[in-house]
Amino acid sequence: MINCILDGKVGYPSTTSNIKVTYENGFVNDSSEYTLEIEFPMTIVENQRLFHFMHKFEVSKTISVFSDCKLFADNRLIVSGKGHVTSATPSVVKLQIAGGKSRIKYDSKFEADYIDKLNLGSAPDSKIDMNNLHLDALNNLKYYMDLAGSVVPGVKGQYAFNPIWDETGSYWMNIPSYNPTLGTLWLNELAIQPNLVFVVKKVLEAEGFTVIRNDFDQAPWNQLIVMNCYGTLQIAKALPHWTIYDFLENVRKFLNATFVFHDAEKTVEIVALSELISKGVKEYKCLDDFAMEYEDDGLSTLSTSNVAYNFPESENRSWKEYISNDILKAYTVKSYSSISEMNTAAQNMTVKDRQTTIFKVAYNYYIYGYDEDDTDDENEKCIRVGYFNPLIRDSSSDNTDEIVIVPVATAKIEIQDQKNTYSDYDIDVANFEKIFHFTDVLWHKNVNLFVPSMKQERNTKFDYQTGSDDNYVSVQDAMNGSSKEETTADEKMQVAFQSSVLYNYTKNCRAVSEDDPKNNILMPFVFSDSRLMNDICGNKDDDDGISLSLEALPESIGSLDESNYTIDKNNQITIQFLSDNIPDPSNVYLFRGKKYICEKIEVTVNNRGVDKIKTGYFYELH
């Protein structure tokens, strides 16, 4: 016997028709479980009451959505989720149930709510504490740093304040300042920069879900900071104008993760895609009937597709950061086992051959040319490039999965004896001292500053309101067209890793406890790639391998994509097999000695219960 519970009330589907339930593999598809249309006969009185007699012509059709739906067969829960009425006639009302990630995908609330409009919390705005936020006598908001304790400026695991350059307004935010008399270091003109893992947790909580597992709540991923140069203490206002669904999708692609929603318990697991083949192998007896379908593009997942960052414009993004797919295709890429082997091979080439070749050692790319960022820019050099190259798995394919959570650009500021050269800006030391409030003794030698740089599209520099009621759009604003109703198509989220230590820009190395702020420029800092930081600042002793590279570095985003298997993504095989239970589509399946990744499983439910014959769609593992 089958029955449904819709918002706590029992309904009875047709006993003569089959219900098809699809269970999709969340590691492969952007979905989970859902049903096709379930028919509810209107000859049953309980069904008439359940649907408020909407099958009658004279009754207004007001009930179309049920928030909590459960389908049972033989007292076994088959699927739970959100129900949508798809049609109504005098004889039958049809309903579709979408659960798990499918519910999120088709839930209008997740498509209508924007993350920058949620109440995600804020930094306190007036706590009188020399080691925290402080509102001084002139009503200037400052953040005092605890040089003897935690050097993360903010609340670790929630938000931070790091010096950053606003390219749009040509000014600094989170400006570091130092008082030599009091021995205190603080930050001015505050712009909150939330922790990405914390934002994911708060967004899901705002929609009623509790995170019970997060594979990325560990170093270095829980050090990822959403960069922001807009003067605000509210976490939401530091985020792009994305719907909740778009945000979760972009996080999923960025981390190569899957969100496993347990709709009945209102919980969610955030699982690394490396779990795709680690859940064990399940062997089933398959029937002789099968079908093979070949597709040129084939299965498209982050484990099979080409992947690339979609960078926003930035005046300070170095040309060295990225080699496009077109350039990688147009020029010869030669791999070597060591730097010395590469250098020997390069010196034996002609100048033309050397400068038209891309050299690769492990996951590092090099070219030979002239580095305008170097003081000696007239002599040919070996230049490291391609920190954030696209991840190419199929060079013959033009299809690329674009990631819009991207590494923030990095600006290098050279402090010299007489002037500070910042891109097209020349700031003399006296003016620079007024901005940063450091004493002249610090500028007696050349110093390099290493800071993130980005644009922001708001019309104002500050908004330090922290209440949850100030984030609204008035009727007049809406009539004037100032409210955004759609996700900004080209808006990106820029991120970087928060360092757990200060950086000593006077000594050009990470600060240690003995460094006196009276004689050293100490600042909090973030970085997107430790190699890039070392190359820009010339610090060769601090390469800890943390990177947002898409390639498989030990501690890079790309390592989440690294695997020792290949998927035959062009050949989909449909297999019918026997099972008394409902199989888990995220398992690896073994049929007649061969392993397969499952895309989805279709199950038939009728008045006799769950059919033992299941239909699965698979791709072979090699």
Stockholm file with secondary structure:
# STOCKHOLM 1.0

chainA/1-622         MINCILDGKVGYPSTTSNIKVTYENGFVNDSSEYTLEIEFPMTIVENQRLFHFMHKFEVSKTISVFSDCKLFADNRLIVSGKGHVTSATPSVVKLQIAGGKSRIKYDSKFEADYIDKLNLGSAPDSKIDMNNLHLDALNNLKYYMDLAGSVVPGVKGQYAFNPIWDETGSYWMNIPSYNPTLGTLWLNELAIQPNLVFVVKKVLEAEGFTVIRNDFDQAPWNQLIVMNCYGTLQIAKALPHWTIYDFLENVRKFLNATFVFHDAEKTVEIVALSELISKGVKEYKCLDDFAMEYEDDGLSTLSTSNVAYNFPESENRSWKEYISNDILKAYTVKSYSSISEMNTAAQNMTVKDRQTTIFKVAYNYYIYGYDEDDTDDENEKCIRVGYFNPLIRDSSSDNTDEIVIVPVATAKIEIQDQKNTYSDYDIDVANFEKIFHFTDVLWHKNVNLFVPSMKQERNTKFDYQTGSDDNYVSVQDAMNGSSKEETTADEKMQVAFQSSVLYNYTKNCRAVSEDDPKNNILMPFVFSDSRLMNDICGNKDDDDGISLSLEALPESIGSLDESNYTIDKNNQITIQFLSDNIPDPSNVYLFRGKKYICEKIEVTVNNRGVDKIKTGYFYELH
#=GR chainA/1-622 SS CEEEEETTEEECCCSSSCEEEEEECTTTSSCCEEECCEEEETTSHHHHHHTTTTTSTTSCCCCCEEEEEEEEETTEEEEEEEEEEEEECSSEEEEEEEEHHHHHHHCHHHHHCBGGGSCCCBCCSCCCCTTSEEECTTCCEEEECCTTSCCSSEETTTEECCCEEETTTTEEESEEEEETTTTEEEEESCCCEEBHHHHHHHHHHHTTCEEEEETTSSTTGGGEEECCCSEESBSGGGSCSCBHHHHHHHHHHHHTEEEEEETTTTEEEEEEGGGGGTSCEEECCEEEEEEEEECSSCCCSTTTSEEEECCCCCTTCCGGGCCCHHHHHHSEEEEESSHHHHHHHHHTSCHHHHHTEEEEETTEEEEEECCTTSSCCSSCEEEEECTTCCBCSCTTCCCEEEECEEECEEEEEEECSSEEEETTEEEEHHHHHHHHCCCGGGGSSCEEEEEEEECCCCSCSEECCCCTTSCCCCHHHHHTTCSCCSCCTTCCEEEEEECSSCEETTTTEECCTTCCTTTSCEECCEESBHHHHHHHHCCCSCCCCEECCSSCCTEEGGGGTCCSCCBCTTEEEEEEEECSSCCCTTSEEEETTEEEEEEEEEEEEETTEECSEEEEEEEEBC
#=GC SS_cons         CEEEEETTEEECCCSSSCEEEEEECTTTSSCCEEECCEEEETTSHHHHHHTTTTTSTTSCCCCCEEEEEEEEETTEEEEEEEEEEEEECSSEEEEEEEEHHHHHHHCHHHHHCBGGGSCCCBCCSCCCCTTSEEECTTCCEEEECCTTSCCSSEETTTEECCCEEETTTTEEESEEEEETTTTEEEEESCCCEEBHHHHHHHHHHHTTCEEEEETTSSTTGGGEEECCCSEESBSGGGSCSCBHHHHHHHHHHHHTEEEEEETTTTEEEEEEGGGGGTSCEEECCEEEEEEEEECSSCCCSTTTSEEEECCCCCTTCCGGGCCCHHHHHHSEEEEESSHHHHHHHHHTSCHHHHHTEEEEETTEEEEEECCTTSSCCSSCEEEEECTTCCBCSCTTCCCEEEECEEECEEEEEEECSSEEEETTEEEEHHHHHHHHCCCGGGGSSCEEEEEEEECCCCSCSEECCCCTTSCCCCHHHHHTTCSCCSCCTTCCEEEEEECSSCEETTTTEECCTTCCTTTSCEECCEESBHHHHHHHHCCCSCCCCEECCSSCCTEEGGGGTCCSCCBCTTEEEEEEEECSSCCCTTSEEEETTEEEEEEEEEEEEETTEECSEEEEEEEEBC
//
